[in-house]
Amino acid sequence: MEDEPQDITGTAGGERQLLLLRLLPNLVSILGLCAGLTAIRFAIAGNVSTAVLLIALAAFLDGLDGRLARMLRSESAIGAELDSLCDFVNFGVVPALVLYFWGLRGDASLGWIAVLIYAVCCMLRLARFNVGSRAEVPQEKTTFTGVPSPAGAMLALMPVYLAHVSGFRLPEAAISFWMVAVGALMISRLPTPSLKRVRIPASAAAFALVGAVAGVALVITYPWVTLLMLSAGYSGTLIWHAFRWLRRRQEAAQEAAPADPQE
């Protein structure tokens, strides 16, 4: 009886064969990188609106490539490294340069220092994530440690959203401070929510799909208002998690403290 054809790998003339479809996740990662690099081009030309939308597209593709890899069972070490390198460019380098070309060139020295700090913080955050993902004991699945780099990029661009919605541009010192603050959040130990593990009742699946479609429509129709509201809502979630984290640390410290001696 003839052997059944292999769907994943095979050999031809002694050379290992790879199913072409399994390259799709890496292709999505590369497309995200191209979107991020193109955002720099538009930012230099003064078209910041298109640059921000390209960063949002890169964030969407970043969330898509991992899911495709798991669906196609094509996870690989090179794919993980490729994803991490693309994340550093798209969410560490590109947002910082977009903000610099948009509103920090007037005070180039202070603005460039903020760019460097933000990019380094993003690099350190991704390095810590890579090390944690290879650990024998996995991290808590319901939260991240620190703000993820895609969320950090969208938070860092909040001054751009605010300027388009209200017509008010923050001072350059305030924009620089905001970039540094977002960078600090990325390398912090603050637990932040992970949408990957959010579960909903099966009966609410239709409503979730409708809500997702409505969200995409809002981003396309009213991009600046929607991005500002999403960033503000995420910031509020971070504040709530920070209070919970601090309260738990205080409770743990009180429990660990020795009891007062009884008379």
C-alpha positions in Angstrom: 0.0 0.0 0.0 1.3 3.4 -0.9 2.2 5.9 1.9 -0.2 8.7 2.5 1.1 12.2 1.4 2.5 14.3 4.3 0.8 17.6 4.9 3.6 19.2 6.8 7.0 18.0 5.7 8.5 15.5 3.4 11.6 14.7 1.5 12.5 15.1 -2.1 15.9 14.0 -3.3 17.1 14.0 0.4 16.1 17.6 1.0 13.5 18.4 3.7 10.3 19.9 2.3 8.1 22.5 3.9 4.4 23.2 3.3 4.3 26.7 1.8 1.2 27.6 3.9 3.3 27.3 7.1 5.3 30.4 6.0 2.2 32.5 6.3 2.8 33.6 9.9 6.3 34.8 9.1 5.0 36.6 6.0 2.4 38.4 8.2 5.2 39.5 10.6 7.2 40.9 7.7 4.2 42.8 6.4 3.8 44.3 9.8 7.5 45.4 9.7 7.0 46.9 6.3 3.9 48.9 7.6 6.0 50.2 10.5 8.9 51.3 8.3 6.5 52.9 5.9 5.1 54.9 8.8 8.5 56.5 9.3 8.4 57.6 5.6 5.0 59.3 6.0 6.1 60.9 9.3 9.1 62.4 7.7 6.9 63.8 4.9 4.6 65.3 7.5 1.7 62.9 7.0 1.4 61.8 10.6 -2.2 60.6 10.2 -1.2 57.9 7.8 1.8 57.1 9.9 -0.3 56.4 13.0 -2.8 54.3 11.1 0.1 52.2 9.7 1.4 51.6 13.3 -2.1 50.5 14.2 -2.1 48.1 11.2 1.3 46.8 12.4 -0.3 46.1 15.8 -3.1 44.3 14.2 -0.8 42.1 12.2 1.3 41.5 15.3 -1.7 40.0 17.0 -2.5 37.9 13.9 0.8 36.2 13.2 0.9 34.3 16.5 -2.6 33.0 16.2 -1.9 31.9 12.6 1.2 30.1 13.8 -0.7 28.2 16.4 -3.6 27.4 14.0 -1.2 26.1 11.4 1.1 24.4 14.0 4.1 26.2 12.5 5.6 27.7 15.7 9.4 27.9 15.4 12.3 29.5 17.1 13.1 31.6 14.1 9.4 32.8 14.0 9.6 33.8 17.6 12.8 35.8 17.0 11.4 37.4 13.9 8.3 38.5 15.8 10.3 40.0 18.6 12.6 41.9 16.2 9.6 43.3 14.3 8.0 44.3 17.6 11.0 46.3 18.5 11.1 48.2 15.2 7.3 48.7 15.0 6.6 49.6 18.6 9.9 50.8 19.9 11.6 52.7 17.1 8.7 53.8 14.9 6.4 55.5 17.4 9.3 57.3 19.0 10.4 58.7 15.6 6.9 59.6 14.6 6.5 61.6 17.8 9.9 63.2 17.2 9.1 64.3 13.7 5.6 65.4 14.7 6.2 67.4 17.8 9.7 67.2 19.3 12.0 68.8 16.7 11.6 72.2 18.2 13.5 71.0 21.3 15.6 68.5 19.5 17.9 67.7 22.5 15.2 66.9 25.0 13.0 65.2 22.4 15.8 62.9 21.2 16.7 61.9 24.8 13.0 60.9 25.2 13.2 58.9 22.0 16.3 57.0 23.2 14.8 56.3 26.6 11.5 55.0 25.1 13.3 52.8 22.5 15.6 51.3 25.2 12.7 50.6 27.5 10.8 48.8 24.7 14.0 46.7 24.0 14.3 45.7 27.6 10.6 44.9 27.9 10.8 42.6 24.9 14.0 41.0 26.1 12.4 40.2 29.5 9.3 38.8 27.7 11.5 36.5 25.6 13.3 35.2 28.6 10.1 34.7 30.5 8.5 32.8 27.6 11.4 30.3 27.6 11.3 29.7 31.4 10.4 26.3 32.6 7.7 27.7 34.9 5.3 29.9 32.7 4.2 33.3 33.8 0.7 33.9 34.9 -1.5 33.6 31.8 -4.1 36.2 32.7 -1.8 39.2 32.9 1.4 40.6 31.5 4.2 42.0 33.5 4.5 45.6 32.4 2.7 47.2 29.5 3.1 45.2 26.3 5.0 46.9 23.5 2.0 47.3 21.1 -0.1 48.8 23.8 2.8 51.0 24.8 3.1 52.3 21.3 -0.5 53.3 21.1 -0.3 54.9 24.5 2.8 56.9 23.5 0.9 58.3 20.6 -1.9 59.8 22.7 -0.6 63.4 22.3 -1.2 62.9 18.5 -4.8 61.7 19.1 -5.4 64.6 21.5 -4.1 67.2 19.1 -6.4 65.9 16.3 -9.5 65.8 18.5 -9.1 69.0 20.4 -6.7 71.0 18.3 -4.5 71.5 21.3 -0.9 70.3 21.1 0.9 69.6 24.3 4.2 71.4 25.0 7.3 69.5 23.8 8.5 68.9 27.4 5.1 67.3 28.3 5.3 65.0 25.2 8.9 64.0 26.1 7.8 63.3 29.7 4.9 61.2 28.5 7.1 59.1 26.3 9.5 58.4 29.2 6.5 57.6 31.5 5.2 55.1 28.9 8.6 53.6 28.6 8.8 53.2 32.4 5.4 51.4 32.4 6.7 48.9 29.8 9.7 47.9 32.0 7.7 48.0 35.3 6.6 45.0 37.3 3.0 46.2 37.1 0.5 43.4 36.2 -1.4 44.5 33.1 -4.5 42.8 31.6 -4.1 40.2 28.8 -6.9 40.0 26.3 -5.6 36.7 25.1 -7.1 34.8 28.0 -10.4 36.7 28.3 -13.4 34.3 28.3 -17.0 35.0 27.6 -20.1 32.9 27.8 -20.9 31.0 24.6 -24.3 32.8 24.5 -22.5 36.1 24.2 -20.3 35.2 21.2 -22.7 36.9 18.7 -22.6 40.1 20.7 -18.8 40.0 21.0 -18.6 39.7 17.2 -21.0 42.6 16.7 -19.0 44.7 19.1 -15.7 43.9 17.3 -17.2 44.9 14.0 -18.5 48.2 15.6 -15.1 48.8 17.0 -13.4 48.4 13.6 -16.1 50.7 12.0 -15.5 53.4 14.6 -11.7 53.3 14.1 -12.2 53.7 10.3 -14.9 56.4 10.6 -13.7 58.3 13.7 -10.1 57.2 14.1 -8.8 59.9 16.4 -11.7 60.0 18.8 -11.8 56.2 19.0 -8.0 55.8 19.5 -8.1 58.5 22.2 -11.0 56.8 24.0 -9.4 53.4 23.8 -6.1 54.7 25.1 -7.9 56.6 27.9 -9.8 53.5 28.8 -6.7 51.4 28.9 -4.9 54.0 31.0 -7.8 53.8 33.5 -7.5 50.0 33.5 -3.7 50.4 34.3 -4.5 52.7 37.2 -7.0 50.2 38.6 -4.5 47.3 38.3 -1.8 49.5 39.9 -4.0 50.1 43.0 -4.9 46.4 43.3 -1.2 45.5 42.9 -0.1 48.0 45.6 -2.9 46.8 48.0 -1.9 43.2 47.6 1.8 44.1 48.3 0.8 45.9 51.4 -1.4 43.0 52.6 1.5 40.5 51.9 3.9 42.7 53.8 1.5 42.9 56.8 1.1 39.1 56.8 4.8 38.6 56.6 5.6 41.1 59.4 6.1 39.4 62.8 3.3 39.7 65.3 3.6 42.0 68.3 4.6 40.1 71.5 1.7 39.6 73.9 2.0 40.6 77.5 
